[in-house]
Every structure is written in structure tokens, then in C-alpha cells.
């Protein structure tokens, strides 16, 4: 069974800021992911942001705002 699914987002491929860290980058994807490491599923929408270094990081989708 798939443990993730892609979710559409209005800021996809645009410059965004992670309000939790203040880091800016391009929103590459929003994925609804099962983030549980136990047997009980815990789904969460994670934003994948590519920063200036070229590395991607994740944050809760609620932390994403236009930059």
C-alpha cells in the first residue's frame, strides 16, 4: 500500500518561506504522508521546499507562505 499521495497546492513551484525556520525556497511538492513509525497510521501534509543550497527540506504545509 502507498504510504503517501501528492496534494495540489496554489504555491507549487513558486518562491515560499517556511515560517517555522524563516528559510526561503521553491515549493517542490506537497505530500500527504504516513509519518508514523508505529503500527498506527498518522497522516500529515508535508511541504517539500528546495532551498538556495539545492537541498530539500520538509515542513508542515501550514508553515508555508509566499516569499
Residue, then its C-alpha position, 0 to 999 in steps of 0.5 A: x500500500x502507498x504510504x503517501x499521495x501528492x496534494x495540489x497546492x496554489x504555491x507549487x513551484x513558486x518562491x515560499x518561506x517556511x515560517x517555522x525556520x524563516x528559510x526561503x525556497x521553491x515549493x517542490x511538492x506537497x505530500x500527504x504522508x504516513x509519518x508514523x513509525x508505529x503500527x498506527x497510521x498518522x497522516x500529515x501534509x508535508x511541504x517539500x521546499x528546495x532551498x538556495x543550497x539545492x537541498x530539500x527540506x520538509x515542513x508542515x504545509x501550514x508553515x508555508x507562505x509566499x516569499 
